[in-house]
Amino acid sequence: MASIHFVTRGGVQEMDILIANLQSQLFKWPRTNLNVCECGQHKNLHGTDQIPCKEFKGRVEDFEVQGKLRPIQFWEYTVPVESVPEVMFYLKIKGTGDQVHDEFLKKVAWPYRKMIGLKPLPKYDEKKLIIQKRLIHTDFISLYGLGVKYDDIKDFPQWGYRQEGI
């Protein structure tokens, strides 16, 4: 198998179509059967008078395999500052040290953190969180917290509020 790496950017609905299209593709996958000869006989029968061919050569068999799309994605999820610990809890992100354990992603994460200006993830006490009944599916997903970026708090006279500049 081989992996083709690429970067995308686009509207969510277009990305969903691309993802659905890529996931639905089937490809011919030739494999050599190490137990069955090109002549169609099992390898244990070779070397006997019953087999017409002299030398065992594994039979090539074609299978269909679905392309496996494994995205490596950077996400920015904008929430109020007060909600950062709650979101970290739902995403199962602890605010302790480097969350990235995958060696490839570590190499990619560092420049991303620097480029975006991310701060370390805050520590939080699960016992102090007010847990909302939110269902956020994270099963079978490798999810690594990279950091947090806080918006400036300033006056927005046009709206009549002092707030974060989301």
N, C-alpha and C positions, 0 to 999 in steps of 0.2 A: 504494500500500500504506500501511497505518497500523500503528503499534505501540501495543499496550496494555501498560502497565507495571503490575505488581502485586507484592506481597510475600506470601510464603507461610511457613508454619511448620507442621510436622506430622511424624508418624512416617515413616520412610524408606519403608516398604511402601505407605503411603497416597500419598506423594509420587510413588512410581514409577507407581502407577495413574493419578494425575492427569497425569503427564508422558506416559504411553503414550496416554491419551485425547486430550490436546491435539495430540499429534504425528500422530494418525490422522485428523484432521478435514480434509475437503476443502471448498473454498469456490468459488463461482462468481466468475470474474474476467473481466469484460467488457473487451475491448480493441478499439480501432478499427484495422482493417486499412487502412493508408495506400496500398495497391496495388490493392485490389479495391473497386469501387463497390457501393453498395447494390443496384444493378441486376444485380450479379454479373459485370460485365465488368472487365477489367484497366484501370488508369488510362491506359495508352498508347493504348487504343482510343477514349477520350473525345475529342470534338471532331471525330469522323468521322461519316459518315452511317450507319454500322453500329449505332450505340448509340441506344436509344430515349430515354434520359433526357438532358436538356440539360446538367446540371451534375454534376461528379464529387463524390460524398459518400462518404467512407470507410465501409465496412461494419463494423458492430459484431459481433464474434464472441465467444462465451463459451467460456472455458477453465476447467478445474478446476485449482486450485492448493492444495497442502498448506500448512496453517498452519506457520510456522517458529517453534519455541520456542527462544529464546535466553536462557537464564538468566543473571542477574547475581547471583551467590551469594557470600556470605561464609561461609567455612568455618573451623572451629577443629579442628585435628588435634592431639590430645594424645599426646606421646611423651616418653620420658625426656630430660632436658637433654642428656645425652651424645649422643643420636641426632639432635639438631636439624640439625647440618651434613649428616649422611647423608640425611635426608629432604629438605633443601633441594637437595641434589645430584640426587636422583631426580626432584624436581619441576622441575628446571632453574631454580632460583631462586638468583641470585647475591647475596651479601651486600654489595652495593655500591650505595649511594644509593637513590633512589626507583625501585622496580621498576614502578610504574604509568605506562604511556605513553599510555593512553587518557584523553583530556581529561575525559570524563564521569566515569569511574571515579576520577580524581584528586580531583574535587570531592566524591565520595561517600566515598572512602577516608580523607581527613583527619579528618572528624568521627568516623568509626568508630575510627580509631587512638586518638584522644583519649578517646572514650567507654570503650573497653575497656582503655586504659592500655598500649598496645603499645610495646615498645622497638624500636629499629632492628634489622634482621636482622644477625646476626653474620657477619663475614667468615670464610671457611674456606679451607684449602688442600686442593684435590682430591687432591694427591699423598699427603697424610697420612691420607686416609679409608680405612677398611677397607670395601671395596665388597662388599656382599652381593649375591647373585643374586636381585634383586627385579624384578618386571616391573610397572612403574607406567606406564600408558598416559596420555600427555599430548599425543599428536598431535591436531591440529585443535582444541585448547583454548587459549584465552588464559588464562594463569595468572600472576597477579601476586602476589609476596610483599608483604605489608603490614607485617609486624612479628612480634615474638615476645613472649609474656608468660610470665614465669617464676613458678612456684608457690613459695610459701614452703617452706623445709625446716624441719621441726619433728619433735618426738618424738610418736609415736603409741603410748602405753603399752599400749593395748588390743590392738595387733597386735605389740608388742614390737620396733618398728623406728623409726629416725630416717630420714625420707624426705621427698620432695616430697609436698605435699598434693594429690594428683591428684583 
